[in-house]
Amino acid sequence: MPARYDIEVHESWITLPDGDAGLRTPPGGGPIAEEQSLLALSDGSLFIVYRSIDGYPVGSYSRDKGHTWSEPRYLEYVDGHRIKHPRAACFAWKLKQGRYVLWFHNHGGASLGKHPARRSRAYEDRNPVWMARGKELQTPRGLELGWENPEIVLYDDDPIIRMSYPDLKEEGEMIYVTETQKAVARTHQLDARLARALREGVDGFSGVELRREATLDWTMDSTSACLPELPVFLTRCTECPYGSADQRAGFSIELAFHGESLGSSAVIVEAWQPSFGGVRLEWLDEGSLKLTLSDGRCEFSWSSDVGLLSDGLLHHITIVVDGGPKIISFFVDGVFCDGGDRRQFGWGRFTPNFRGLPARVPLMVTAQGLKSLRGLRIYPRAFLAAEAGALFLMASGTGCVAPRPR
């Protein structure tokens, strides 16, 4: 018979930080500071991130093992603008190769409005899930994390579905994430290209190699061009011939744009056939570009953030149309457009009924377009944020655009 051992357990707990007040929101912030996610930096400092109802996640640092913490601040990207996030779990992890990733939902939540009824709805829109790459930066305050452009990591076809309470695991080159939808828990293996983007950022991709994927390369010297054949978004299902099959296709548009000579709103370039639709790019006098897409049955549009293109400089722009989560994203000078202070969402959804663009429609560059366009490329897949950044670095390195902080 096995021997029995009586073990006496003594437990001693210390609550941190020291004092009677814990980690809260920045001065003037709301009363919610919940679901702290803690990790250690390479110098032994501690970083913690948690949710608020202020429209942004909150972060703080400790240099004495959690006894005291820096004044909480809203998280920021490396260029200084705040990261948007609703009232939902916001977690961070350290990857094996010395980079970090942040789980968030990339919009400001209903709490961007000040009415209490709007604040109460800030739980919504936890789909899709985005992750931002983080890297250690030496600052006057000590080692801190700087966050780069976000990637779409997980999505559900039902936009009302909410995904949260995650965890992350690395095994070799693979990255796995877990999440729950309250009643359903899942584990997901991330695509190898996405895993590379999260670990390496723009350094993991070559702008030269990406440019080789272009199926349209228009320059100011081009005499004529047509819309290339792009992947079909929605087809007939071969197993159930009376239904549809979502191909989760996508494409990307890259252009160099100079808006100095433009005043009122005008069409810049279009490839459009009245019965079958096409693509149209317009300059808006608010200082943004508007993309309109149509398959002849449904039509939708989205625009870049206001004011970024009206300063008289030459800009690099990448537009990503991703038929997986059905999202359009704009990148201006390598920076993701998140809506700024003017709108809750910087990215826009489009209809799942979109079948795709027609091929071989003549590309028409207007007189205003000839004044503003310096180049236009179309690629037959949706680029990652890291790939859009690699294209910008290539363009700025060759002098095609002048890099500038946003």
C-alpha positions in Angstrom: 0.0 0.0 0.0 1.5 3.4 -1.0 3.0 5.4 1.9 1.0 8.5 2.9 2.7 11.8 3.3 1.2 14.7 5.2 2.3 18.0 3.6 1.8 21.3 5.4 1.4 24.2 3.0 2.1 27.8 4.0 1.0 30.4 1.6 2.0 34.1 1.7 0.6 36.6 -0.8 1.8 40.1 -1.5 -0.4 42.4 -3.6 1.4 44.8 -5.9 1.9 47.6 -6.6 2.7 49.0 -3.2 0.1 51.2 -1.6 -3.6 51.2 -1.8 -4.1 52.1 -5.5 -3.6 49.7 -8.4 -3.1 50.3 -12.1 -5.7 52.6 -13.6 -6.4 54.6 -16.7 -4.5 57.7 -17.6 -5.6 61.0 -15.9 -9.1 61.8 -17.2 -9.7 58.3 -18.4 -12.7 56.1 -17.6 -13.3 53.9 -14.6 -12.4 50.6 -16.3 -8.9 49.2 -16.1 -9.3 45.4 -16.5 -7.7 42.1 -17.7 -4.1 42.9 -17.3 -1.6 41.1 -19.5 2.0 41.0 -18.2 5.3 40.3 -19.8 9.0 40.8 -19.2 11.4 42.9 -21.4 14.9 41.9 -22.1 16.4 44.1 -19.4 14.1 42.7 -16.8 11.5 45.5 -16.8 7.9 44.5 -16.7 5.3 45.7 -19.2 1.6 45.5 -18.6 -1.4 46.2 -21.0 -5.1 46.2 -20.2 -8.4 47.4 -21.5 -10.3 50.5 -20.9 -13.5 52.1 -22.2 -11.6 55.1 -23.5 -11.2 53.8 -27.0 -7.5 52.8 -26.5 -5.6 50.1 -24.6 -3.5 51.2 -21.6 0.1 50.3 -20.8 2.6 50.8 -18.0 6.2 49.8 -17.1 7.8 48.7 -13.8 11.5 48.8 -13.2 11.4 47.3 -9.7 9.5 43.9 -10.2 6.1 45.4 -9.9 6.3 47.4 -6.7 5.9 50.7 -8.6 4.7 51.5 -12.1 5.1 54.3 -14.5 2.1 56.6 -15.0 -0.3 54.6 -17.3 -0.4 55.8 -20.9 -2.5 54.9 -23.9 -0.5 52.6 -26.3 1.0 54.3 -29.3 2.4 53.2 -32.7 6.1 54.0 -33.4 5.0 57.2 -35.2 3.2 58.5 -32.1 -0.5 58.1 -32.9 -2.6 56.1 -30.5 -3.6 52.5 -31.0 -7.4 52.1 -31.1 -9.2 49.4 -29.1 -12.7 48.9 -27.7 -13.7 47.4 -24.4 -12.3 43.9 -24.9 -9.3 41.9 -23.9 -6.0 43.3 -25.1 -3.1 40.8 -24.6 0.6 40.9 -25.5 3.2 38.1 -25.8 7.0 37.9 -26.4 8.1 35.8 -29.4 11.2 33.7 -29.4 13.1 36.0 -31.8 12.9 39.0 -29.6 9.8 40.6 -31.1 6.4 41.1 -29.4 2.8 40.9 -30.6 -0.3 42.7 -29.4 -3.8 41.3 -29.7 -6.4 44.0 -30.3 -9.4 45.0 -32.5 -8.2 48.1 -34.2 -11.1 50.6 -33.7 -12.0 53.1 -31.1 -15.2 51.5 -29.8 -18.4 53.3 -29.3 -16.7 55.1 -26.4 -15.3 57.6 -28.9 -18.6 59.3 -28.2 -19.2 60.9 -24.8 -22.8 59.8 -24.3 -23.1 57.1 -21.6 -25.4 55.0 -23.7 -22.7 54.8 -26.4 -20.1 53.8 -23.8 -22.2 50.8 -22.8 -22.0 49.4 -26.3 -18.2 49.4 -26.4 -18.1 45.6 -26.0 -19.0 45.1 -29.7 -16.9 44.6 -32.9 -14.3 42.0 -31.7 -14.1 40.7 -35.2 -11.6 40.6 -36.8 -8.7 40.2 -34.6 -5.5 42.3 -35.4 -2.0 41.9 -34.1 0.6 44.6 -34.1 4.3 43.8 -34.1 6.3 45.3 -31.2 10.0 46.0 -30.8 12.1 47.3 -27.9 13.0 51.0 -28.0 15.4 52.8 -25.8 13.7 56.0 -24.5 14.5 58.6 -21.8 12.1 56.6 -19.5 13.9 53.3 -20.1 13.2 50.4 -22.4 9.7 50.5 -23.9 7.8 48.8 -26.7 7.0 50.5 -30.0 4.2 49.1 -32.1 4.2 48.8 -35.9 1.4 48.4 -38.4 -1.3 45.8 -37.6 -2.0 42.5 -39.4 -5.4 40.8 -39.7 -4.9 37.6 -37.8 -8.4 36.0 -37.3 -11.9 36.7 -38.6 -15.3 35.2 -38.8 -17.7 35.6 -41.7 -20.4 36.8 -39.3 -19.3 40.3 -38.3 -21.3 40.1 -35.1 -19.3 37.2 -33.7 -17.0 38.3 -30.9 -13.6 36.6 -30.4 -11.6 37.3 -27.3 -9.6 35.9 -24.3 -6.7 34.7 -26.3 -3.4 32.9 -25.8 -0.4 32.3 -28.1 2.0 29.4 -28.5 5.1 29.0 -30.7 6.3 25.6 -31.9 9.3 25.8 -34.3 8.3 28.2 -37.1 4.6 27.9 -36.4 2.5 30.3 -34.3 -0.7 29.1 -32.8 -3.4 31.3 -31.2 -6.4 30.3 -29.1 -9.6 32.3 -28.6 -13.1 31.8 -27.4 -16.5 33.0 -28.5 -18.0 32.5 -25.0 -19.5 29.1 -25.9 -16.9 27.9 -28.4 -13.1 27.7 -27.9 -10.7 27.2 -30.8 -7.0 26.8 -31.6 -5.7 28.3 -34.9 -2.4 27.8 -36.8 -1.3 31.0 -38.5 -0.2 31.0 -42.1 3.5 30.8 -42.5 3.7 34.2 -44.3 1.6 35.8 -41.6 3.9 34.3 -38.9 6.9 35.7 -40.7 5.3 39.1 -40.8 4.6 39.1 -37.1 8.2 38.0 -36.3 10.1 40.1 -38.8 7.9 42.9 -40.0 9.0 44.7 -43.2 12.4 43.1 -42.9 10.9 39.8 -43.8 9.9 40.9 -47.3 11.6 42.3 -50.4 10.0 45.1 -52.3 11.8 44.0 -55.4 10.3 40.5 -55.2 6.9 41.9 -54.5 7.0 44.2 -57.5 7.5 41.1 -59.7 4.0 40.0 -58.8 2.4 43.0 -60.4 0.0 42.2 -63.3 -0.4 45.9 -64.2 2.5 48.4 -64.1 1.4 51.8 -65.4 3.8 54.7 -65.6 3.5 58.2 -67.0 5.2 57.0 -70.2 2.5 54.3 -70.8 0.4 54.8 -73.8 -2.5 52.5 -73.0 -3.4 49.8 -70.4 -6.2 47.5 -69.4 -7.5 46.2 -66.1 -5.7 42.9 -65.7 -7.4 39.6 -65.0 -7.7 39.3 -61.2 -8.8 36.4 -59.0 -12.6 35.8 -58.8 -14.1 36.4 -55.4 -17.3 34.4 -55.7 -17.9 31.4 -58.0 -20.5 28.6 -58.4 -20.0 25.8 -55.9 -19.0 22.6 -57.8 -20.4 20.3 -55.1 -23.8 22.2 -54.9 -24.2 23.7 -58.3 -27.0 26.0 -57.3 -25.0 27.7 -54.6 -21.9 29.9 -54.3 -18.3 29.3 -53.2 -16.3 32.1 -51.5 -12.8 32.0 -53.0 -11.5 34.5 -50.3 -9.5 36.1 -53.1 -8.0 39.6 -53.0 -5.9 42.2 -54.8 -3.7 45.2 -53.9 -3.1 48.5 -55.6 0.1 50.5 -55.3 0.5 54.1 -56.5 2.7 57.1 -56.2 0.5 60.2 -55.9 1.0 64.0 -55.9 -2.0 66.0 -54.9 -0.5 69.5 -55.1 -2.2 70.5 -58.4 -5.6 69.2 -57.4 -8.4 71.3 -55.9 -12.0 70.1 -56.1 -12.9 66.4 -56.1 -12.2 64.6 -59.3 -11.8 61.1 -60.8 -8.1 60.2 -61.2 -8.2 56.9 -62.9 -10.9 54.3 -63.7 -11.5 51.1 -65.6 -15.3 51.0 -65.8 -17.8 49.2 -67.9 -21.4 50.2 -67.1 -22.8 46.6 -67.3 -19.9 44.8 -65.6 -18.5 47.4 -63.2 -14.8 48.0 -62.6 -12.6 50.1 -60.4 -12.5 53.9 -59.9 -10.1 56.0 -57.9 -11.1 59.6 -57.0 -9.5 62.5 -55.3 -11.6 64.1 -52.6 -11.2 67.7 -51.8 -10.9 66.8 -48.1 -7.4 65.4 -48.9 -8.1 61.7 -49.4 -8.4 59.1 -52.1 -11.6 57.1 -52.6 -11.7 53.6 -54.1 -14.9 52.4 -55.7 -15.4 48.8 -56.8 -18.2 47.2 -58.7 -19.0 43.8 -60.4 -22.1 45.2 -62.2 -24.4 43.9 -59.5 -23.1 45.5 -56.3 -21.0 48.6 -55.7 -19.0 49.8 -52.7 -16.3 52.3 -51.8 -13.9 53.3 -49.0 -11.4 56.1 -48.6 -8.1 56.9 -47.0 -7.8 59.1 -43.9 -8.6 62.7 -44.4 -5.9 65.3 -44.9 -2.9 63.1 -45.4 -2.5 63.8 -49.1 -3.1 67.6 -49.3 0.3 68.8 -48.2 1.8 69.1 -51.6 4.2 66.2 -51.2 4.6 63.0 -53.2 3.1 60.1 -51.4 3.2 56.3 -51.6 -0.2 54.6 -51.2 -1.1 50.9 -51.0 -4.7 49.8 -51.0 -5.5 46.2 -49.9 -8.8 44.6 -50.9 -8.9 41.4 -48.8 -11.7 38.9 -49.7 -11.1 36.8 -46.7 -12.4 39.1 -44.0 -14.0 41.3 -46.7 -12.0 44.4 -45.6 -10.4 47.3 -47.5 -7.3 48.9 -45.9 -5.3 52.0 -47.0 -1.6 52.6 -46.2 -0.2 56.1 -46.8 3.6 56.4 -46.7 3.8 53.0 -45.1 1.4 53.9 -42.3 -1.9 52.1 -41.8 -5.0 54.4 -42.0 -6.9 53.8 -38.7 -9.5 56.6 -39.1 -7.7 59.0 -36.8 -10.0 61.3 -34.7 -12.6 61.6 -37.4 -14.0 58.0 -37.6 -14.1 55.0 -35.4 -12.9 52.6 -38.2 -10.1 53.3 -40.5 -10.8 50.0 -42.4 -14.0 49.3 -44.2 -16.0 46.1 -44.9 -17.5 45.2 -48.3 -20.2 42.8 -49.3 -19.6 39.1 -49.4 -21.7 39.0 -52.6 -18.9 40.8 -54.6 -17.9 38.5 -57.5 -14.8 40.3 -58.7 -13.7 42.9 -61.2 -14.1 42.5 -65.0 -10.9 41.9 -67.0 -9.5 43.7 -70.0 -11.5 46.9 -69.4 -9.5 49.9 -70.7 -7.7 51.9 -68.0 -8.5 55.6 -68.4 -6.3 58.1 -66.7 -8.0 61.5 -66.5 -6.3 64.9 -67.0 -6.2 65.3 -63.3 -4.7 61.9 -63.0 -1.9 62.7 -65.4 -1.1 65.6 -63.1 -1.0 63.6 -59.9 -0.2 60.0 -60.7 3.5 59.0 -61.0 2.9 55.2 -61.2 0.2 52.6 -60.6 0.5 48.9 -60.0 -2.1 46.2 -59.4 -1.2 42.8 -57.7 -3.4 39.7 -57.8 -3.5 39.1 -54.0 -4.1 40.9 -50.8 -0.8 42.1 -49.3 0.0 41.9 -45.6 0.8 45.2 -43.8 4.4 44.1 -43.6 4.4 43.7 -47.4 2.8 47.1 -47.9 5.6 48.5 -45.7 8.3 46.8 -47.7 6.9 48.4 -50.9 7.0 51.8 -49.2 10.6 51.3 -48.1 11.6 50.4 -51.6 9.8 53.5 -53.1 11.3 55.8 -50.5 14.8 54.3 -50.9 14.8 55.0 -54.6 13.5 58.5 -54.2 10.1 57.8 -55.6 8.5 59.3 -52.5 9.9 61.2 -49.5 9.5 59.4 -46.2 7.9 61.6 -43.5 6.5 60.9 -40.1 2.7 61.1 -39.7 
